[in-house]
Amino acid sequence: MKAQVVCICAVVIVSLLTVFGVVKADGFSVNWPIESPIFIRTIINGHTGVDMVSANGSSVPIMAAASGTVTSVYYDSYCVPKPDKPLPASCPTSLSGGWMVVIDHGDGWETRYAHLQVGSIVVDSDPSSQVITTVPAGAPIATIGNSGFYDDGDGDTSLPIHLHFELRYNGVIVNPCDYLVGIVGGCGVDGTIPTSVPTSISVVTATPIPTATAEPTSTPDPTANDHDLPTGGIVDAPVAVNHTLTIKVNARDASGIRQVQVMIWPTGGAESYIDLTNTGNDTWETSINVNQYPNGTVLNFMIRAWDASVNNNTAQLTGTHTVTVVKDTEPPTGHYISAPTMVDSSLTVRAGITDPSGVAKATLYSTIGTYEMSREEGIDIWSVTVETDHIATNTTFTYNIHASDVWGNSGQITGSSGPVTVIRDTTPPTGYYITAPGVAGASLGISAHIEDPSGVAGATLHSGIGTYEMVQEGTSETWSVTVETGHLALGTTFNYNIHARDGGGNSGQVTGNQPVTVDDREPPKGGLVNVNPNPYNNLVIQAEFDPDLSGVAWVQAKYKIGNGGWQTKNMLNLYSNHWELNMDIRYVPHGTRIEYYVFAGDLAGNSAQTTGIQPVDVTCPGVALTTWCAEYYNNTTLTGTPAYSKGEGGLYIERNYGAYEPEGGRGGLGNDNFSIRWSKVVDFGTNFFNFSTISDDGVRVLVNESVVINERHPGGDLRYTVNKFVPAGKYVVVLEY
């Protein structure tokens, strides 16, 4: 006989034997909320949890399935019929949960316990209550009961004594059977359980069980042994919608798929359930009208599916997806990036085109024709090349660009180009060297400025050791190439020059012959000068170099701030062999250590670290590292240059400005909209330490850049304490207000 959810009468139900020690792979699990549980109903046909009774009787305690905080204790009466009006249409079933308890377990997990015995609840959600508000796993919270309302269609609205148990993750209903300790493969459906969990048969009787009448033998349903959950996922779903949200899903199961459903809700709003339609094979699809939602609404949705087996296995196929409603009625905007006014055999036009909903199409309209543009991969630049070699010399024409977005909004996004003249260019490009070393080492780096009215199509370095194609640097007229020469013997000499060609096929030599000798295998040599051991607001790194045979080509500063990783900045050649970098360190707290060194390369391709690692400590002027440095800002974001800074003694920071300006308005500070950063070096011994703040408005505490307290929001008498383990050592402690 199949298990039934009815009353205490002559029925056969399935009892689950508890098997401890099995936990889901994601690390979260819950214990059975009652002892000797007998499972009677699972998540099916709109039922949002699992129902269970206990083999120990009708008045057994209900225990917290996991440790947590009680967030709600209430009587669920929303769906109870009122004498003067019918059942609310929004009720999913004719059902009330009666007395309920909700427990928050952290990280988005929540359990709910319904139909509790009247007067049996021993916990509370009110922090000021004398009743328990936080519970460990296994702590009693109430007694199993039958409070609430149930309509099974026979006129009897009473409930059998049982527990309705729900599990939710980030507000979304999930199947508790996937997380109950001891369940392998889920609870099954309508009283069935997986074969991998031991079972026993319990007979509960209120009246004698009549002798069973023999039934005709029937062929077993071939899907009876299917306890596998459906699988699948999103095939296509946009991240932004205007009028209609179309969702396409793949769902499959060995027994076939009976139903696929999307649960969708606006952030902070009510949930709706919409069935998808099978459009062939394993594909299911639905289109949802979203015109009722205002611009900017974030819609959340997830997909679940039921298989076609007799076990009615159900699974959540996806996590929560989000889509933003964009009420976009404006066409894209754009501007020219490249808009030639003289062309030879072809015209190439490039434009930057953007739209908050996405650009769908761009078209070049001209007096010589209409041409579709293409989006350059990964960026918002669209381009097109139009052949003009068939157009007579001195012909003029104009063009502009139209674009449309994904919602069909379209329009002209650029002005007219002005007259474009077709010329027939018969001269090659012209150019000159930018960098032309006469000495080579490990490599030889050469660059040149090359231009042509029709555009430069390519440039080649011709040399006594080979021919090398040069590369254009971005959209500039600079072309460069690096040739490896480390394999050549010292003293080797050769010449080189540059040839270039334009878009019309004209080519020629654009530079003179340059002799070069392989004679430099040594990197630059230099050192730091004018080191400031206690910088504040700005760190100036200076280096000077000895004369280098081929010349110093570049210099970089490698640095790291506090516990951060190494970073690189290019230094500037200010004069002769003097290179310098001026770094903004206004955001770096007092007491923070910065380390840096210099790395340099010459024109012959030789490079090396030229200095040792130099440590410096950021220091407020005149303030010891172990004294609080207070930096006062004329804004609430701790940005820019402080209005002023000063040392403030003491172990603790205690200030009460009331309605007055800090420090009497020094530095132009007002009595509101200011911020302060205190920082100093503290020598800790290995231990756990309490970091506590009491403040109005937001505070943040950091230890060596690690955030300890981060409560940036308005309020009064806000109190926070964090206990943190700190190994022995010196740390920069920062308080931001």
N, C-alpha and C positions, 0 to 999 in steps of 0.2 A: 504494500500500500504506500502511496506517495505521502510524504509529510504534509500536514495541513496546518495553517495558521488559523485556529478557531478558538475554542474554549477548552476547559478541563473536562474532557469527555473521553469516550473510548476511542483513542487514536494511537497510532504507532508513530513515534518521532525518533530522530537520530540524535544520539548524545555524542559530543566530541570529547575524547580523552585528551587532557592537556599534555602536550609534549614540549618541554622547555628547552631553550638553548638555540633556537633558530631565529636569526635576525636578518632583515632585508639588507641587501648590499649597500643601500644608501645610508645605513647606520641608524635609521629611526625605526623604532618598534614600540608597540603598546602591549601591556599585559591584559589578560581577560578581566573585565570589570566585576565579574561575580564568580564565586567558586562553583565547581561542578556545572559548567554552563551547558545548556542544551540549546542548540541553534535551531531557530524556527523560521527565519525569513531573512533574505539578503537584499542587496540593492537591485531592484527590478521594477519595471513599469512605474517609474516615478518615485519609488520608495527610496528615501535618502540615507538610510542607514541599515544596520542589521538588528533584528529582534532576537532576544534570547530569554530563556527562563533557567531556573536552577533545579538540579535534581535534589537539592537539599530542602526544598520546600518553597512556600510562598512569601516568607518574610525574611529574606536574606539580605545582608548588607551589600551595597554597591561600593566598589573601591575605585580610587583614581587610577586610570589606566597608565599614567605616567606622571612624573612630578610636574608641578606647574602652579599657576596663579588663577584663582577663581575670578572670572571677569563678569559673570552674570548668574543671578538666581532669580527666576521669574516664573509666572504662570502663563503658558502659551495659550491664549484664548482667541487668537485672531480668526481662526476658522470655525469657531463655535457659532451655530445659527442663532440669530436674535429673534425674539418673539414677533417683532414688527417688520422684519425684513428677511429675505432669503439668504442663503449662504453666499458670501462674497464670491464674485466670478473669478477673482485672482487666486483663490485657494486651489492648490494642485489636487487635493483630495478632500473628502469630508472628514477631516482629521484635526484634532488638537493635541499638542504634545503634553498638555497638563503641566505639572511642576517640572521644571528643567534646571539643570546646572551646566554651565559652560566653563571649561578650563583651558587656559592658554599655556602651551608648553614651550613657547619660544620658537624662533626661526620659522614662523608662519604656521606652525602646527596647532590644532585646536581639537578638543573632544567635546561632545555634547551627550547628555544623559537625560532621557525623557520618560514621562509617565511615572515619576517618583511618588512614593507613598506620601499622602498628605501629613505634614507635621514631622517628617522624618529627616529633613535636610539639616546637616550639622556644620555646614560651611557657609560663608558669606562673601560677597564681592565688595563690600564697603570697607575700606581700609581703617575707618574709625570704629568699626564694629568690634565687639569683644569675642566674636566667633572667628574661627580659623579662616584665613584668606589664601594662604599658600599651603600646598599639600605635597607630601612625598608620594611616590608611586606606591600603591597598595593601601593608602590611608582611606578610611571610610568617609563617604560624603553623604549618603542617604540610604534609604531602604527601597527595595524593588516594590513597585506598586502598579496601580491602574488609573491614576488621575488622567483626566483628559476626555476626549470624545472620539468615537469611532463609529462609522456608519457602514455596515457590511451589506446593506440593502434589504435586510430582513426585519427592519424595524427596531432591532436591538442596538442601542447606541452605547452600551457599556463596553469596556475594554477588558480582555483577559489580563491577569497579573503578568507583566513581563517588563523587560528593559529594552528600550529603543536606544541604540548606541551609534553615534555618528563620529566620523573623523573628517576634518577639513584641512586643506593646505592652502594658505593664502586666500582663504574664503571659498575655495573650490572643493566641492564634495569629492572625496576619494573613497575607495572601498576599504573598510577596516580590515577585511579578510587578508589584504595584501600586507598588513603590518602587524597583525596579532601574533604574538609569540606562540609558536607551536603549530601554526598553520603553514602547510607547504602546498603552494599552488592555488590558494584561495579557498573560500568556504563552500563553493559550489552554489547551487540555486535551489530555492524552495526545499531546503532540508537535506540536499545531497552534499556529500563531501568528497574530496579527492581520494583516490585509492591509496595515496602515499601516506595518509593520516589514519592511525588506528581508529576503529569505530566499534561501538557496541549498540545494541538495540534495547531501548527502554520502553516498557509498556506502562503507560499511566492510565489508571482506570478510575472512573467515578461510578460506573455501573458495570455489571458483568459484561464481558465481551462475548457476543454471540458467536456461535460456530461459523467459521468462514465457509462460504459456498464456493465450490470449485468453479473457476472461470475458464472459458475456452483458452487454449494455448494461442498466444499471438507472437508474431515475428518481432524480435527485439529491434528497437530503433537503432540503426547503424551509427547514429551520432551520440549514443548514450555515453560512450567512453571518451568523448571529446571534452576535455577540461582545459584545453589551450585557449588563451585569450586571442581575440582578433589583433592583427597588426596592421600598420600603415602609417600615414602621415600626410602633411600638407603637400600638394602638388603645385598649387599656385594660389597666392593670396597677396594682395598689394599692401603697402605700408601707408598709403594715403588713398582716400576715396572722396568723391564729390557727391554723387547722387546714389550710386549703387555699389554695394560690396559683393563681389563674386568670389566664392570660396570653392576651390576644387581639391578633393581629397582622394587618396588611394587607400582602400580598406580591403583586407583579404583574410580568409580563414578556410581551413580544410573543409568545414561544413557549410561554407557559404556565409554571406553577410545578410542579416535580416533587416537591420536598421542602422543608419548613421545619423548622428545628431550633433548640431553645434549649439553650445551654450554661449551666449553673447550678452555682454552688459557694459554700459558706460561706466567709467571709473566713478565709484561712489553711488552707482545707481542699481536698479533692479535687474535680475537675470531674465533672459528670454531663451526659450528652447525651440529650435527650428530644425526640421528634418531635411536631410539632403536627398537628392534624387539620383538613382543609379543611371549613369549615362553610357554604360557599356563596360564590359569586363569588370575591373576592380575600381573604376572611377565613379565618384559620387560628387555632386555639384549642387550649389544653391546660389541664388542672387537675392540680396537683402536690400530693400529700400532704406536709405539712411537720411532722407531729406528732413526728418523730424529732429535731427540732432544739430545743434548750433556749430558754427565754425570753431575748430580747435578741439572739439570733443574727442577724447581718446576712448576708443572701443576696444574691449578685451574679449577674446574668444578662445575656446578650446573645443576639441573634437572627441567624441566618444562613439563607440560602435558596439553592436550586439551581433553575435554570430547566429546562425540558423539551426544550431544544435538544440536538442531537447533540454540541455543544461542552460541555454540562454546565456552563455559566457559574455561578459561585457568588459570593455577596457577603455581607458582614456588613451587616445592615440597620440595626443600632442600635449605639450606644455601650453602655457598661456601666451597667445600671440596678441600683438597690439596693432591697431590701425587708427590713423588720425583722420578725422573728417575735415576736409579742406574745402571751404566754400570759395572757390577761385573763379572769378569772373573777369580777370584781367589777362591780357595776352602777355607773352614773354617780353623781356627787355633785352637790349643788346647794344653793342658798339663795335666799330671796325677795329681790328688789330692790324690788318694789312689791307690797304685799299689803293693799289697802284693807279697812277694817272697816265703812265706810259707803258705800252706793252709791245711785244714783238710777235712771237709765234703763239704765246699763250698768256692768259690772265689768271692769276691765283689770288682769290679773295679769302680772307680769314676774319672771323668775328667772334667775340665773346657773347654768348646768349644764355640767359638764365631765366628760370621760372620756379616758384616755390613748389609747383606740382610736377615739374619736369617738362622739358622741351621735347615735343614729339616730332617736329619737322621744321626745317628751315629751307627757304628757296631764294635764289638770286634772280631777281627780275631785272632785265636789261633791254635796251633798244635793239640788241642783236639776238635776243632769245631768252628763254627761261630755263634755269638749271637747278636741280636739286643739290643741296649741300649735305655733307657728311660730318658726323660728330667725331672728333679726334678722341681716341680711346682714353677713358679715365678722366677727361677734363671737359669744361664747358665751352670748348672752342669748336666752331663749325667752319668748314672750308670747302672750296670747290675750285677746280681748275678748268678754264674754258679755252678751247683751242681757237686762236685768232689768226693762224697763218693763211687762211683763205680770204681774209679781209684786206682790202686795198690799203696801201700806205697812206697815212694822213687821215684815215677815216676816224671820226670821233663818235663816241657813244657814252651813255650814262648807265648807272645801275643802282639798285638798292636791295635791301633784304627784308623779306617777310618771314614770320615764324608763328607756329601754333603750339599750344601746350597739349597735355594728355586729355584735357577736358574739351578741346575744340576751340578754345579762345585763340584768336589769331589777329595779326595786324602787322603793319610796317614797323620795323624796329630800328631802322637806320635812316638817315637822310640820304639824299641823292649824292652819288660819288663826285659829281662835277664832271666836266668833260674828260674822257679818257681818249688818248691819241694812239693810234697804231703806227709804230715806226718800224723801219727795217734797219736793224742794227748790224753794221758790217765791220765794226772794230772790236778787238778783244778787250777783256777787262784790263784795268790798270791797278797798280798796287805798290806797296813799299814794305820793307821789313819793320816789324815792331821789336822783335827779339831775334838777333842774328849772332850767336856766340862764335868767337874765333877759337875757343878752346873747348874740347869735349872731354868727358871722363866716362862715367858709367853710362851716360846717355847724353843726347843732344836735343834740347828743346828749342823749336823755331816757331815764330808766329809772324803773321803779316796782315796788313790792312789791304783788302781787295774789293774793288767796286766795279759796277757796270750798270748802265741805265736799264738794260734788259734783265738784270739779275745774274749773279754768279752761280753757275751750275756746279762747279767743282774746281779744286786746286790740287796740284801735285808737286811734291818736292823731288827734284832731280838732283842726284848726288853721285860722287865717285864710288860710293859703296852700295848704291841701290836707288830704287824709285819708291816713293811712299805717298799714299793719299792723305791729304790734309782734311781736317774736320772743322766745319763752321761752328763757332761758339754761339749757341742760341740763334737769335735772329740778327745778330750784329754783323758787321763787315770784317770781323776778325776770324782768320783761319789759322789753325795750329796743328803741329805734329811733334811727337817725341820719338826719336830714333835711338835704339839701343846701340851703344858703342863700347860696352864693357869688354867685349870679346876681342877688340882690336888692340894691337900692341902699342905701348907708349911710343910717341913720336910719329905715329901714322898721320899723314896729311891728306886732305881731299877738299874738293870744292862742292858747293851746292848752289842751286837757284830754284825759283818757283815759277811754274807755268799755271795758267788758269784759263777757264773756258766759260762762256756765257750761255744763256738759254737759247740763243740763236745759232749755236754751233761755232761761234768765233773763238779762237784760242791763240795763246802766245805766251812768251816769257814776260813776267811782270816785275821781276827784280833782277839786280845784277848778280854776278858770281861772287860768292863769299868763301874764302879759304878758311879751313879749320884744322887744328892739330889736336890729336888725342894726347893730352899732357897733364890732365888733372884727375887724380884718383883719390884725393883727400877731401873730406867734408869740411864745411866751414868750422872755424874755431872762434869761440867767444865766451863771454861770461856776463853775469848779472851786475848791474851798477845801481847805486842809489836805492838800496833795499829799505823799505819802511817796515819795521817789524810789527807795528801796531796801527794798521790802516783803519779808517772809518769813513763810511759813505762811498769812497772811491779807493780802488787798489790800482796803483800804477806799477806795471812791470816794465823794466827797462833792461836792454841788453846791448852790448857793443861787441863788434867782431873784428878780428884781424883781417887784413887784406887777403882776399881769396883769388886764386889764379884765374878762375873763370867768372868770379863775382857771385855774391850772395843773391840768390833768387827769391827766397821766401823764408819767413821765420814764423813759428807758431809757439804759443804758450799753452802748455798742458797743465790743467789745474783741477783740484777737487775741493769742494766746500764741505766741511764737517764729515759726515759719514757717506756723503754722496759719491757717485762714480766719477772717474776722470773725464774731463771735457776738454775741448780744443777751441781756441780762438786765434785768428790770424793777427800778427803784429804788423805795425806800419813802419816803413822806412822813413823816418823824419828827416834825417840828413846823414850824409857820409855813410858810415857803417853803424849808425845808431838806430835801433828799432825799439818800438814802444807800444804798449797796450794799456788803455785806461778803462778799467772795469767798474761798472756800477754795482756796489755791494750794499746799497742802502737797506735792502731787505734781509741782510745777514745779521743775526743777533750778536750783541756784545758777548765776547768770550769764545766765539766760534773760530776754530782753526782752519786756515786755508793753506794748502800746499801747492807749489807749482814748480815747473822747470821749463827750459826752453829747448826747442827742437828746430833745426835749420837745414836748408838744402841750398846747393849752388846751381849755377846754370849748366854745369857738366853732369848733373843728375846725382851727385853725391849728397848724402844726408845723414844726420846723426843727432843724438841728444848732446847739447853743448854745455849744459850746466847740471849741477846736482839738484836735488829736491830742496826747495827753500820753504820752511814753515813760517807763517805769520799769524798773529792772533788779532781778530777784529776787536777793537777797543774804543769805547767811548772816551773822548778826550778827558784826561785827568781822572779817570775812574779805574780802580783796580779791578782785575778780572773776577775777584771773589766778592765784589760789591755790586749790589743791584744797579744796573744802568736803566734809568727811566727815560723813554723816548716818547714825547708828546706830539700827536699829529692833529692837524686841523681838518680831519676827515674821520669817517668811521671804518675805513678800510685798511689803515696802517700802510698807506702807500705814499710815495713821493719822499721828499726830504722832511725829517721831523722839524716841527716848529722850534723845538729846542730839546736838549737832552741834559741830564745831570745824574750824579750818583746819589743813591738813597740807601742808607745803612739799615741794619737790622736783619734778623732771620726771616721775619714775616713781612708781608706787605699789607698794610691796613690804611685805607684812605676813605674819607667820607666827604664828598664834594657838595652834597646837598643841592641847593639851587644856585651854587656859585661856580665861577670859572676855576678850573684847576690852576694852581699857582698864581691866583689873582689875575688871570687873563694874560699871563706872560706869553709872548710869541703870537698874540692875537687869538688865543683860544677863547671860545665861547663857553656858555654853561651847558651846551648840548652839542651833539654831532661832533664829538672828538673821540679819539682812541689813544690808548697807551700801551706800550710794550715794555715790560720789565724783563731783564735777562742777566744772568751771572753764572759763574762756574762754581759748582758744588762738588765737594769731595765726599763721595758716598762710601760707606762700608757695606759689604754684602749683607742684604736683609730685605724684608718686605717693608715698604714705606707707604703711609697714607698721604695722598695729595688731595687737599680739601680747599674748596672755594666757597665764599658767600658773596653774592653780588646782585646788583640790579643789572638787567640786560645781559649780553652775551660775554662769555669767557672761554679761553682756550689755554690749556697747559700742555707744554711739550718738554720732553727730556731727550736731549740729543736728537732732535727732529722727529722723535716718535711721539705721536699724539696720545696724551693720557686723558685729558678732558676736552671735549669739543662740544660746547653748548652755546652756539651763537644764535640767540633769539631773545626778543624782548621779554621783560617780566620784572618782578620785584621779589627780593629776599630769596633768590635762587640758590640752593645749596647742593653741592656735589662733592662726593668723596670717592676716590678710586684707590684701591690697594694694589701696588705694583712692586714686583720683585726687581731689584736693581743690583747687579754685580758690583763689586768694589771697583772704584775708579772715579775719575773726574768727568763730570757731565755738565753740559750747558742746559740750565733750566730756564724756560721762558714762560711768562704769564702775559697773555694778550687780553685786553679789556676794551 
